[in-house]
Amino acid sequence: MDGLSMSIASLSTDMAMAKTMTEVSTAVMKQTMDVNETLGNEMIKMMEKSVQPHLGNNIDIKL
């Protein structure tokens, strides 16, 4: 192979590797976002269960 052919082959390999790295990075970011969405939804459910609307409506006072 001459120098130009090696450069084209090397460039092609580098571009394929960069594409693969981008795809992997995007997949990891999507998984992270999915996990965060799930955790957020679970936190909302937990907070909804902890609400006790009757508390704080009455005050007992003795004089």
BELRAQUI-V643963 format. One record per backbone hydrogen bond with DSSP energy under -0.5 kcal/mol. NH is the residue of the N-H (numbers start at 1). CO is the residue of the C=O. If there is no record, write none. Layout:
# BELRAQUI-V643963
nh;co
NH;CO
NH;CO
This chain:
# BELRAQUI-V643963
nh;co
6;2
7;3
8;4
9;5
10;6
11;7
12;8
13;9
14;10
15;11
16;12
17;13
18;14
19;15
20;16
21;17
22;18
23;19
24;20
25;21
26;22
27;23
28;24
29;25
30;26
31;27
32;28
33;29
34;30
35;31
36;32
37;33
38;34
39;35
40;36
41;37
42;38
43;39
44;40
45;41
46;42
47;43
48;44
49;45
50;46
51;47
51;48
55;52
57;54
61;59
